[in-house]
Amino acid sequence: MDACNPMKTPVDKGLHLQNGESTPYENTREYQALTGSLTYATMSTHPDIAYITQFLSQVNKSPTQ
C-alpha cells in the first residue's frame, strides 16, 4: 500500500443522508436491488467507488426522489 495514490471522494467522510421533505421513491424494492447490485460490483472491481455506494445504501429503508 506504500505505492498507492490517495483519491478524493465525491462525498465527505462521516456525512449522513437526511430524510427530506421530497416525494418518496415509487419502487423501494427496485432502489434496494440497484444499490445492492452496485455495492456487490464495486467491492470486487472498483473499491475506490465502494464508499459512495455504501453511502447511497443508508436510505434503503425509505428512499426519496
Secondary structure, DSSP 4 states (H G I P E B T S, - for coil): -TTPPP---SS-TT------SSPBPS-HHHHHHHHHHHHHHHHHH-GGGHHHHHHHGGGSSS-B-
